[in-house]
Amino acid sequence: MIIKDFNVWIQRDQARFPVILLHGSDAGLIHERAATIAGKAVDDPGDPFRLVRLAGDDLSSDPLRLADEANTIGMFGGSRVIWVTAGARPIITAVTPIVATPPQDAVVVIEAGDLKKTAPLRTLCEKSPHVASIACYADESKTLQDLAADIIRRAGLTIDASAMRALTATLGADRAASRAEIEKLVLYCHGRTAITEADIGAVLSDVAALDSAILVDAAYLGDFSGIEQQTARLFSEGLDPGVLLGALLRHAIILKKMLQTELRGDISQAATMQGVYFKRHGALERQLKSWRTDLADRAIQQTGDAAALVRKTPTLGEAIAVRTLWMIALAAKRR
């Protein structure tokens, strides 16, 4: 059976399904959901008598082992979790018996990869009323916001809508990586009451973001030649389009803030307060002379939309990022 809403299912219906298949492109989300299911199914997932881990490649050579483990009565009684991590070799021969005759006192959780709709394992599980088939794909903006809001709330912090948009734009397509970035931000803000846009810029920028600063300044200065030269080089070196778009968005937010407050007296001091690397202060000063607040607002909207689109269609990431660079550069050139 296909499960469309994991959050509703885990609260209401998990107990009805002795076999659960998790599949999709987001390995971090698959693992996180598998851990959530295990935590709901047994009192102590850390107890080796309660939770048994099996490698899919081992089951491929010994397919009866899964059914044996699933139907073994625990030494101390109670339910058990059999956690299967699929590998490169097919495991449908091992899974078929437990789908036909589901275990009574165990829950089998299968972590699979990105299965096509016609994949035999996925077809088998989705046709069975005893199996929950749950797709785990890259987080969309709303899902990322819910994840961030939950972690931030548990830490006793708050975040406003503008900072939340900046945060989700910096997060990527892998749930585990996104969670790690949010937790890093929360740790940075420990002892305070609120998370600001400045905190996001300070914590979530990394080496790749510093590399992308070259492209950021080229775009905001209307330097089409610089964009063309640097995109070819940086993408070939592995620059992630999502990281680039996050850097573009953070810069737009900083530029807008400085335009609004008219911090013209000491550009270097104001830029340092906003976390701008000192070697970029000259470029920022030139941008402040040609940009307006309404143009920065439009850049924020365009970049945020592009970041969301990249999360949905990562294969088009580079093309989307380049188009966004050109739109920003065109706005700068017109000024």
N, C-alpha and C positions, 0 to 999 in steps of 0.2 A: 504494500500500500504506500502511495506517495504522500508524504507529509509536507505541507506547504508552509506552515507556521511553526517553527521549532519552539518558540517561547510559549505558545499556547499548549502545544503537544506535551512538552516536558512537565507542565504543571497539571495537566488533566489526564492524559492518556498513556503515558510511558509504560505504566504497569501492565497494560494490555498486550504489549509486544515483547515476546521473548527473544526476538532476533532483530537487530537494528543495523542497517547499512548506511554508512556516512560516506558520501562521495562528492567530488567537485574539484575546482581549481585552487581553492584556498586551503592549503594544508594546515595552516595555523588554526583556522576556524574548525576544521574537521577534528583536530586533536583536542581543541578546547571543548567542543561539544561531546566528544567521547568521554572526556574526564567528567563533565557535568552529569552525563548519563550514569557513569559508574558511581559517582558520589551519591546519586539518588537511589541506586539499586541496592547498595550495601552500606552498612553502618561505617565500616572502616576500609576504604579502598587501599590503604597501605598494608593491610593484612594479606600476606601471600596465600593464606588458606581461603580468603574471600575473593581475591582477584588473581586470575591466572592470565599471563600474557603469552601469546603465541605468534610466531612469525609466519607470515603467509607462505614464504618459500619453503619452510619446513613442512607445512601442511600439504604442499603440492606433491611432496615425495611420500607423505604419510597421511592420506586424506581421512582415514578413519579416526585419527587422533582427536579432531575437533568434536565429533559426536561422542567419543569416549569421555572427554573432559566435560562436555556440556551435561552429560547424564550421570556423572559421578556425584555421589552424595557426599557433601562436605563432612570432614572429620568431626566438627563440632556442630553440625546442623546449620540451618539457615541458608539463605540464597547466596549464589556466587555469581561473579562476572567473569566471562571468558572474553578477553580483549585481543582481537586479531588485527594485526597490522599487515595489510597486503603488500606484497613485494612485486617483483617483475614477473613472477610465474603465476599462472592461473590457479584459482582456488575453488572454482565452481564445483569440482568433484567433492571437495570437503564440505561445502556449504549445503549442497543439495539434500543430504539426509536430514539435517536439522531444520530445513525449511519444510520438508515433508512431514517430519515428526518433531515438533518444537520441544525443547527441554522444559521440564516442569519446575525445576528449582534453580535455574540459572538464566542469566541474560547474556546473550552473545552479541558483542559490539564489534562491528567490522569497520576498520579504517581503510577505505579504498582510495584510489586516485581519481583522476578526472575521467569518469566512465562515459562513453557515448551512450545515447539512448538505446542503441541496439546491442550494447555489450551484454553477453550472456548472463553475467552475474547480476547486473542491474535489472535486466528483464525478468529473471527468476524471482528476485526479491520484490519487485513492484507488482507482480501478479499475485503474490501470496497475501492473504489477509492476516497472516501471523507475523509479517515482517514490515518494519517501518523503514522506508527508503527516504533519506533526507539529503537533499542537495545543499552543498556548502560552496557558495561562490563569493567572489570579491565583494567586500562591503560597499554599499552605496552610502551617500552622504547621510541619510537619515539613520541608517544602522550605525555608522560611525559616531554620530552625535549621541545616540542612545548609549553606546558603549562608553564614550567619554563622560557623559553626564553621570552614569552610574559610578564609575571609578572616582570621579571628582566629588560626588555627593558622599560616598563612603569615607573619603578622606576629610570630610568636614569643610570642604572648600566650595566656593561659588565661581561661576564664570558667566559673563554677559554674552549676548547673542553675537556681537561682532568678534569677540575673542574666540568663541566657539567656531565660527566660520573659518577663522584663520587656522585654528587647530586642525579641523577636519581636512582642510586643504593640504596640510603637510603630511597626512597619514596615507599609507599605501594600501595595496590590495591584499595584504596578508594580515589576518587577525592577530596572530601572535606578535608580529612586529609592531602593529598599531598599539596593542595593549602595552608593550614594553615602552614605547615612546610616551604614552599617556602617563604611565606610572613614573617615568623619569621626570616628567613635568610636575607631577604631584609632589614628588620628593623634593624637587627644587623649591617649591612653594610652601614646604612644611613650616608651620608656625604662623602662617598668615591666614587671611580670611577669603581672599579672592585671587583668581588667576587673571592676568592681564595679557593684552596683545604683546607687550614688551617681553613678558616672561616666555611666551611662545617663541618669539624671535631669538631670544637668548639661549634657550634650551634645545630647541629642535633643529638648529642649524648645525651642519657637520662639514666634513671636508668636501663632499660633493656639492654642498650648497655654496661653499666658498668658490669652487670652480665655476659654478653657474653664475656667480656675481658678474663675471665678464659679459655673459649674455644679457643679464638683467640691465646693466648699464648701457649696453649697446642698444637694447630695445627702447629704453626710456630717453635715450639721446637721439633716437631716429637714425641710428647707424646701420643701414641695411647691409652694407658690405661686411661689417664686423659680425653681424648675425650669420651671414652666409658662411664666412670662414670658420667661425667658432663652433657652430652647430655640427658641422661635418667632423671637426676634430673631437669635440667633447662626447658626442654620441658614439663615435668609434671607440672612445676610451671607456665607454660604459656608463656615461651619465644617464641617470634615470629621468624620464620625462616628468614623472610625478614630483621628483625632488626639484626639478627646474621650475615647474609651475608653482610649487610651494614657495620657492625663493622669489618668484615674480609677485606672488600675492603678498608676501610679507613686506616686500619693498613698496608696493602700492599703498599698503596700510601706513607704513612709516612716512612716505611722501605726503599722503593726505593729512596725517597728524601734524607734520611740520608746516604744511600750507595753512591749515586751520589756525594754528597758534602763532603763525607768522614769526617763527624763530629765525630771524634774519641776522640779528646782532652778532652772534658767534656761531657760525655754521658748524665748526668743528666740535664745539662743546655740545651743541644740540644733537649732532649726528652720533657722537659717542654715547650720549644718554639713550639713544634709540638703538644702540648695538650695531651701528654701521662701522665696518672695518675702516681704519683711518686712511688707508690708501684710496678709498672710494669717496672721501669727503669732497674732493674737487669735482668729481662727476656729479655728486648729489647737489652741489651748489649750482652747477649749470642747469640741472633739472628743475630746481626750484624757481629759476628765472623763466622757464618756458611752460611749466605745467600749472593747471588750475585744479581746484578741489573737485569740480564736477567731472573733469577728465580722469582724475584719480579714482573717483567713484565708479566710473564706467570701466576702468581697467580692473578694479576689484571684482566687478560683476562678471566681466568677460573671462578673467582668469579662474574665478571660482567655478564657472560653468565648464570651462575646459578641464579643470581638475576632476570634476565629477564625471565628465565624459571619458576621460582616460581610465578611471576606475572601472567603468562599464565595458570599455573596448580597449584593453591594454595593448592589443596588437597595433592599434593606430596611434599609440602614444606619441611617437616622435613627430608624426605629421600634425597632430593636434597642437603639440607644443610649439612647433615652428609657425603654424598659422597664428597662434596667440602672440608670439614675438613680433610677427609682422603687423598685426593689428595695433599693438602698442607703439611700435616704431612709426607707423603711419600717423597715429594721433600726435606723436611728438614732432614729426616732420611738418605737419600742418601748422603747428604753432611757430 
